[in-house]
């Protein structure tokens, strides 16, 4: 199946004659809405709020076992690892090797780098990140003295160092070294070398993580820079590997995700529009050979990224469900911004795409048989687990579960929220805030015969953090 897009046209051509639905690209960016959910933590809320945020909920289906959102991986004591004592012996051996090299060649001998890197890796595996940082930092310093400030030989060691800083929740040092990695590799590879793709991915991912945990100044600028980097990475993937490479889709999803994040905060939009910061964005775009005009990362940026995904799947004859899902995600985007015409016409298009299949009923039920919390498009970027932990590894945040029932209108609004879980004095305030936050969410409504429908008594389980 092939979709042909016509610029400035509302018609989607190239489908079979059975499809007459339109694919509408909204012509005017809509106003921001207060209805977009606030499920991302903000440090300013910690002191005054009994509930910080919640994870995307899971649906509870009658007759099936109830499912809870996936828990975080438990903190494992390295001493319980059967290989713990073996690593202790290896650490002692590497320490002896380091001492021998120092005795023979001095404290700056180039041969120390490999030994220290291996020692630091073992210390990481033991959970001793402070020792690992000291060891790896020394390895980097020796390498720079012997090979120069911007040698690529130091990259694997710097990557290890970042892992330990992230594990400890030292966001400042993680930020410094993530930016340092980008600077060194861009200097070495240039702007169009495919080896720069994972470099752009890494720094853009970190910028979104930093935004989500509330680290750093100028959060809007970080989000915009992440988009420029993901755009550049996607462009290079397309040039060197083709748009069928799965990374192209992932990068577009991450662009849409960051566009959604910034669209929820008008103060970030104002930050991005200040002349000095627009110049900063433009300079980065030019540095990465991004020819597109720098725009505020809101409605238009997310729309463009989701359209790119639709275009990719429209070129694949055997990806009908993925195409319908991508069109549904674009419809969801319009619904988030109250572009009901664009949402309706794209829901209709996605529904019609599935009707051509032999198992149309099954696929339609899979995509449209229940309401879906928005934004629906996936993002591969998660909050670092250290955010949930104290320095000693204990939980810094608490969480609990609550089952809610509510109606969803044909425009995706939540109504008549009720709590199914037991309400006590201990969780009363948290559940009250959770209900208020859920009321502000948008959902993809049920789609029947291509048309959104009102649905009653939808059951979802939420994990909330406090």
C-alpha positions as CSV (number, residue, x, y, z in Angstrom):
1,X,0.0,0.0,0.0
2,X,1.4,3.4,-1.0
3,X,0.3,6.8,0.3
4,X,1.2,9.9,-1.8
5,X,1.2,13.2,0.0
6,X,0.4,16.4,-1.8
7,X,1.8,19.6,-0.2
8,X,-0.9,22.0,1.0
9,X,-3.6,19.5,0.0
10,X,-6.1,17.8,2.3
11,X,-6.4,14.8,0.0
12,X,-4.5,11.6,0.5
13,X,-4.0,9.9,-2.9
14,X,-2.8,6.5,-4.1
15,X,-5.1,4.3,-1.9
16,X,-7.5,1.7,-3.4
17,X,-10.8,3.0,-4.6
18,X,-12.5,1.8,-1.5
19,X,-10.7,4.5,0.6
20,X,-12.0,8.0,0.2
21,X,-11.0,9.3,3.6
22,X,-8.9,12.5,3.9
23,X,-5.5,12.9,5.6
24,X,-5.7,16.4,7.1
25,X,-2.7,18.3,8.2
26,X,-3.9,21.1,10.4
27,X,-3.2,24.5,8.8
28,X,-3.0,26.5,12.0
29,X,-1.2,25.5,15.2
30,X,-3.8,25.4,18.0
31,X,-3.7,27.1,21.4
32,X,-2.2,25.1,24.2
33,X,-4.6,23.3,26.5
34,X,-4.8,22.9,30.2
35,X,-6.3,19.4,29.5
36,X,-2.9,17.9,28.8
37,X,-1.9,15.6,31.7
38,X,0.7,16.5,34.1
39,X,2.3,13.1,34.7
40,X,6.0,14.2,34.5
41,X,7.7,15.0,37.8
42,X,8.7,18.6,38.6
43,X,11.0,19.2,41.5
44,X,9.0,22.3,42.5
45,X,6.0,20.1,43.3
46,X,7.9,17.7,45.6
47,X,7.6,19.7,48.8
48,X,3.9,20.6,48.5
49,X,2.3,17.7,46.7
50,X,1.2,14.4,48.2
51,X,1.4,12.9,44.7
52,X,4.1,13.7,42.2
53,X,3.1,11.9,39.0
54,X,1.8,8.7,37.7
55,X,2.9,6.1,35.1
56,X,0.8,5.4,32.0
57,X,-2.1,3.2,33.2
58,X,-2.9,-0.3,32.2
59,X,-6.4,-1.4,31.2
60,X,-8.3,-3.8,33.4
61,X,-10.3,-6.3,31.3
62,X,-13.1,-8.2,32.9
63,X,-12.5,-11.9,33.0
64,X,-8.7,-11.6,32.6
65,X,-6.0,-11.4,35.3
66,X,-5.4,-7.9,36.5
67,X,-2.1,-6.5,35.4
68,X,0.0,-3.8,37.2
69,X,2.5,-1.5,35.5
70,X,5.9,-3.1,35.3
71,X,7.8,-2.6,38.5
72,X,11.3,-1.2,38.6
73,X,14.1,-3.7,38.7
74,X,14.9,-4.3,42.4
75,X,18.3,-3.2,43.7
76,X,20.5,-6.3,43.8
77,X,23.3,-6.5,46.4
78,X,26.4,-7.3,44.3
79,X,27.6,-9.5,47.2
80,X,24.8,-11.9,46.4
81,X,26.2,-12.4,42.9
82,X,28.1,-15.7,42.6
83,X,30.8,-13.9,40.7
84,X,31.4,-11.4,43.5
85,X,34.4,-13.1,45.0
86,X,35.9,-13.8,41.6
87,X,35.7,-10.1,40.8
88,X,37.4,-9.3,44.1
89,X,40.3,-11.5,43.1
90,X,40.4,-9.8,39.6
91,X,40.4,-6.4,41.2
92,X,43.3,-7.3,43.4
93,X,45.2,-8.6,40.3
94,X,44.5,-5.4,38.4
95,X,45.6,-3.3,41.3
96,X,48.9,-5.3,41.4
97,X,49.3,-4.8,37.6
98,X,48.8,-1.1,38.0
99,X,51.4,-0.9,40.8
100,X,53.9,-2.8,38.7
101,X,53.4,-0.5,35.7
102,X,53.8,2.6,37.9
103,X,56.9,1.2,39.4
104,X,58.4,0.6,35.9
105,X,57.1,3.4,33.8
106,X,55.8,6.1,36.3
107,X,52.4,7.5,37.1
108,X,51.6,8.6,33.6
109,X,52.6,5.5,31.7
110,X,50.3,4.9,28.7
111,X,50.0,1.2,29.6
112,X,48.0,2.2,32.7
113,X,45.0,3.2,30.6
114,X,43.8,-0.3,29.6
115,X,44.4,-1.7,33.1
116,X,42.6,1.1,34.8
117,X,39.6,0.8,32.4
118,X,39.3,-2.9,33.2
119,X,39.6,-2.2,36.9
120,X,36.9,0.5,36.7
121,X,34.6,-1.8,34.9
122,X,35.0,-4.5,37.7
123,X,34.4,-1.9,40.4
124,X,31.2,-0.9,38.6
125,X,30.0,-4.5,38.5
126,X,30.7,-4.6,42.2
127,X,28.4,-1.6,42.7
128,X,31.4,0.5,44.0
129,X,30.7,3.5,41.7
130,X,32.7,6.0,43.7
131,X,35.9,3.8,43.3
132,X,35.0,3.3,39.7
133,X,34.8,7.0,39.1
134,X,38.2,7.6,40.6
135,X,39.8,4.9,38.6
136,X,38.2,5.8,35.3
137,X,38.9,9.5,35.7
138,X,42.5,8.7,36.2
139,X,42.5,6.5,33.0
140,X,41.0,9.4,31.0
141,X,43.6,11.8,32.4
142,X,46.5,9.6,31.5
143,X,45.1,9.0,28.0
144,X,44.7,12.7,27.4
145,X,48.3,13.4,28.6
146,X,49.7,10.8,26.3
147,X,47.4,11.0,23.2
148,X,45.9,14.5,23.3
149,X,42.8,16.2,24.6
150,X,40.4,15.0,22.0
151,X,41.5,11.5,21.2
152,X,38.9,8.9,20.4
153,X,40.7,6.3,22.5
154,X,39.2,7.8,25.6
155,X,35.5,7.4,24.4
156,X,34.9,3.9,25.9
157,X,36.3,5.0,29.3
158,X,34.2,8.2,29.3
159,X,31.1,6.1,28.5
160,X,31.9,3.9,31.5
161,X,32.4,7.0,33.7
162,X,28.9,8.3,32.7
163,X,27.4,5.0,33.7
164,X,28.7,5.4,37.2
165,X,27.6,9.0,37.5
166,X,24.1,8.1,36.3
167,X,24.0,5.2,38.8
168,X,24.8,7.6,41.6
169,X,22.4,10.2,40.4
170,X,25.2,12.8,39.9
171,X,23.4,14.6,37.1
172,X,25.8,17.5,36.9
173,X,28.8,15.3,36.1
174,X,26.7,13.1,33.8
175,X,25.7,16.3,31.9
176,X,29.3,17.5,31.7
177,X,30.6,14.2,30.3
178,X,27.7,13.6,27.9
179,X,28.3,17.0,26.3
180,X,32.1,16.3,26.3
181,X,31.5,13.0,24.5
182,X,29.5,14.8,21.8
183,X,32.2,17.5,21.4
184,X,35.1,15.0,21.1
185,X,33.3,12.8,18.6
186,X,31.8,15.5,16.5
187,X,35.3,17.1,16.2
188,X,36.7,13.7,15.1
189,X,33.9,12.5,12.7
190,X,32.5,15.7,11.2
191,X,28.8,16.5,10.6
192,X,27.7,13.8,8.2
193,X,29.7,10.7,9.2
194,X,27.3,7.8,10.2
195,X,29.4,7.2,13.2
196,X,27.9,10.4,14.6
197,X,24.4,8.8,14.7
198,X,24.8,7.1,18.1
199,X,26.5,10.1,19.5
200,X,23.6,12.4,18.6
201,X,21.2,9.7,20.0
202,X,23.0,9.6,23.3
203,X,23.1,13.3,23.9
204,X,19.5,13.9,22.7
205,X,18.3,11.1,25.0
206,X,20.2,12.6,27.9
207,X,18.6,16.0,27.3
208,X,15.1,14.5,27.5
209,X,16.0,12.5,30.6
210,X,17.4,15.7,32.2
211,X,14.2,17.5,31.4
212,X,12.1,14.7,32.9
213,X,14.0,14.7,36.2
214,X,14.0,18.5,36.4
215,X,17.8,18.9,36.0
216,X,19.5,21.9,34.6
217,X,18.6,25.4,33.5
218,X,16.8,26.3,30.2
219,X,14.8,23.1,30.0
220,X,13.0,24.3,26.8
221,X,16.4,24.8,25.1
222,X,17.4,21.2,26.0
223,X,14.2,19.8,24.5
224,X,14.7,21.8,21.3
225,X,18.3,20.8,21.0
226,X,17.3,17.2,21.5
227,X,14.9,17.6,18.6
228,X,17.6,19.1,16.3
229,X,19.9,16.2,17.2
230,X,17.2,13.5,16.6
231,X,16.4,15.2,13.3
232,X,20.0,15.1,12.3
233,X,20.3,11.5,13.4
234,X,17.2,10.5,11.5
235,X,18.4,12.3,8.4
236,X,21.7,10.5,8.5
237,X,20.0,7.2,9.1
238,X,17.9,7.9,6.0
239,X,20.9,8.8,3.9
240,X,23.2,6.0,4.9
241,X,20.9,3.2,5.8
242,X,17.5,4.1,4.4
243,X,14.3,5.1,6.2
244,X,13.3,1.4,6.8
245,X,16.0,1.3,9.4
246,X,14.1,1.0,12.7
247,X,16.1,3.8,14.2
248,X,14.4,6.3,11.9
249,X,11.0,5.5,13.4
250,X,12.5,5.6,17.0
251,X,14.0,9.0,16.4
252,X,10.7,10.4,15.0
253,X,8.8,9.1,18.0
254,X,11.3,10.8,20.4
255,X,10.9,14.1,18.5
256,X,7.2,13.9,18.9
257,X,7.6,13.0,22.6
258,X,9.8,16.0,23.3
259,X,7.4,18.2,21.3
260,X,4.5,17.0,23.5
261,X,6.6,17.7,26.7
262,X,7.3,21.3,25.7
263,X,3.8,22.0,24.5
264,X,2.5,21.5,28.0
265,X,4.4,24.4,29.3
266,X,3.8,27.9,27.9
267,X,6.8,29.2,29.9
268,X,9.1,27.0,27.9
269,X,7.6,28.3,24.7
270,X,8.4,31.8,25.8
271,X,12.0,30.7,26.6
272,X,12.5,29.3,23.2
273,X,11.3,32.4,21.5
274,X,13.8,34.7,23.1
275,X,16.2,36.0,20.3
276,X,19.4,34.9,22.0
277,X,18.1,31.3,22.5
278,X,16.7,31.1,19.0
279,X,20.2,32.0,17.8
280,X,21.6,29.2,19.9
281,X,19.2,26.7,18.3
282,X,19.9,28.0,14.8
283,X,23.7,27.6,15.4
284,X,23.3,24.0,16.5
285,X,21.1,23.3,13.5
286,X,23.6,24.8,11.1
287,X,26.4,22.9,12.9
288,X,24.6,19.7,12.2
289,X,23.7,20.6,8.6
290,X,20.0,20.7,9.5
291,X,18.4,22.8,6.7
292,X,14.9,23.0,8.1
293,X,13.9,26.2,9.7
294,X,14.1,26.1,13.5
295,X,10.6,26.2,15.0
296,X,9.4,26.0,18.5
297,X,9.1,22.3,19.4
298,X,5.3,22.2,19.9
299,X,2.4,21.1,17.7
300,X,4.0,21.5,14.3
301,X,7.2,19.6,15.2
302,X,5.3,16.7,16.6
303,X,2.9,16.6,13.7
304,X,5.8,16.6,11.2
305,X,7.5,13.7,13.0
306,X,4.4,11.5,13.1
307,X,3.7,12.2,9.5
308,X,7.2,11.0,8.7
309,X,6.4,7.7,10.4
310,X,3.2,7.4,8.4
311,X,5.1,8.0,5.2
312,X,7.6,5.2,6.0
313,X,4.9,2.6,6.6
314,X,2.9,3.7,3.6
315,X,5.9,2.5,1.4
316,X,5.7,-1.0,2.9
317,X,3.2,-3.5,1.4
318,X,3.4,-5.9,4.3
319,X,3.0,-3.4,7.2
320,X,-0.7,-2.6,7.0
321,X,-1.3,-2.7,10.8
322,X,1.7,-0.6,11.5
323,X,0.5,1.9,8.9
324,X,-3.0,2.0,10.5
325,X,-1.4,2.4,14.0
326,X,0.8,5.3,12.7
327,X,-2.2,7.1,11.3
328,X,-4.0,6.5,14.5
329,X,-1.1,8.1,16.4
330,X,-1.3,11.1,14.2
331,X,-5.0,11.3,14.8
332,X,-4.3,11.1,18.6
333,X,-1.9,14.0,18.2
334,X,-4.6,16.2,16.6
335,X,-7.0,15.2,19.4
336,X,-4.5,16.2,22.1
337,X,-4.6,19.7,20.5
338,X,-8.3,19.8,20.0
339,X,-8.0,19.5,16.2
340,X,-11.1,17.4,16.0
341,X,-11.5,17.5,12.2
342,X,-7.9,16.2,11.7
343,X,-8.4,13.6,14.4
344,X,-11.7,12.3,12.9
345,X,-10.5,12.1,9.3
346,X,-7.4,10.2,10.3
347,X,-9.2,7.8,12.6
348,X,-11.5,7.1,9.7
349,X,-8.5,6.5,7.4
350,X,-6.8,4.2,9.9
351,X,-10.1,2.2,10.3
352,X,-10.5,1.9,6.5
353,X,-6.9,0.7,6.0
354,X,-7.6,-2.3,8.3
355,X,-10.9,-3.2,6.6
356,X,-8.9,-4.5,3.6
357,X,-7.4,-7.3,5.6
358,X,-8.7,-10.8,5.9
359,X,-8.6,-10.5,9.7
360,X,-10.0,-7.0,9.7
361,X,-12.2,-7.5,12.7
362,X,-9.4,-8.8,14.9
363,X,-7.0,-6.0,13.8
364,X,-9.7,-3.3,14.3
365,X,-10.5,-4.6,17.8
366,X,-6.8,-4.6,18.6
367,X,-6.3,-1.0,17.6
368,X,-9.7,0.6,18.4
369,X,-11.4,-1.8,20.7
370,X,-10.6,0.1,23.9
371,X,-9.8,3.6,24.9
372,X,-6.1,4.5,25.0
373,X,-4.3,7.0,27.2
374,X,-2.6,9.8,25.2
375,X,0.0,10.4,24.0
376,X,-0.1,7.0,22.5
377,X,3.1,6.9,20.5
378,X,5.9,5.1,22.1
379,X,9.1,6.7,23.4
380,X,12.3,4.7,24.1
381,X,13.5,7.2,26.7
382,X,12.9,6.4,30.4
383,X,13.6,8.3,33.6
384,X,17.0,7.1,35.0
385,X,16.4,4.6,37.8
386,X,18.7,6.5,40.1
387,X,16.0,9.2,40.2
388,X,13.9,6.8,42.3
389,X,16.8,5.9,44.7
390,X,18.8,7.5,47.5
391,X,22.6,7.3,47.6
392,X,22.5,4.1,49.7
393,X,20.2,2.4,47.1
394,X,17.0,2.8,49.2
395,X,13.8,4.1,47.6
396,X,13.7,7.9,47.5
397,X,10.1,7.8,46.2
398,X,7.2,5.7,47.3
399,X,4.6,4.3,45.0
400,X,1.2,2.6,45.2
401,X,-1.6,1.4,42.9
402,X,-5.1,2.5,42.4
403,X,-7.9,1.3,40.2
404,X,-10.1,3.9,38.6
405,X,-13.3,3.8,36.5
406,X,-14.4,6.6,34.2
407,X,-16.2,7.5,31.0
408,X,-14.5,8.8,27.9
409,X,-16.3,11.1,25.5
410,X,-16.1,10.9,21.8
411,X,-13.6,13.8,21.9
412,X,-11.4,11.9,24.3
413,X,-12.3,13.8,27.5
414,X,-12.6,12.0,30.9
415,X,-15.8,12.2,32.8
416,X,-17.3,10.6,36.0
417,X,-14.0,9.4,37.6
418,X,-14.5,7.0,40.5
419,X,-12.0,5.1,42.6
420,X,-12.4,1.3,42.8
421,X,-9.6,0.8,45.2
422,X,-10.0,1.2,49.0
423,X,-9.6,4.8,50.2
424,X,-8.1,5.3,53.6
425,X,-6.9,8.3,55.6
426,X,-3.4,7.5,54.5
427,X,-4.1,7.6,50.8
428,X,-7.1,10.0,50.7
429,X,-5.1,13.1,49.5
430,X,-3.1,11.1,47.0
431,X,-6.2,9.5,45.4
432,X,-8.0,12.8,45.3
433,X,-5.1,14.4,43.4
434,X,-4.9,11.3,41.1
435,X,-8.5,11.6,40.2
436,X,-8.0,15.3,39.4
437,X,-5.0,14.5,37.2
438,X,-6.9,11.8,35.4
439,X,-9.8,14.2,34.7
440,X,-7.3,16.4,32.8
441,X,-6.1,13.5,30.6
442,X,-7.1,12.8,27.0
443,X,-7.8,9.3,25.7
444,X,-8.3,7.9,22.3
445,X,-12.0,7.2,22.3
446,X,-13.5,3.9,21.1
447,X,-13.7,3.9,17.3
448,X,-16.7,2.1,15.7
449,X,-17.1,2.1,12.0
450,X,-14.5,4.7,11.8
451,X,-16.2,7.2,14.1
452,X,-15.3,8.1,17.7
453,X,-17.8,6.9,20.3
454,X,-18.6,7.8,23.9
455,X,-17.7,4.9,26.3
456,X,-18.7,4.3,29.9
457,X,-17.0,2.6,32.8
458,X,-13.5,2.2,31.5
459,X,-11.3,0.4,34.1
460,X,-7.7,1.3,34.5
461,X,-5.0,0.6,37.0
462,X,-2.6,3.5,37.8
463,X,0.8,3.4,39.6
464,X,1.4,6.8,41.3
465,X,4.5,8.1,42.9
466,X,4.7,10.2,46.1
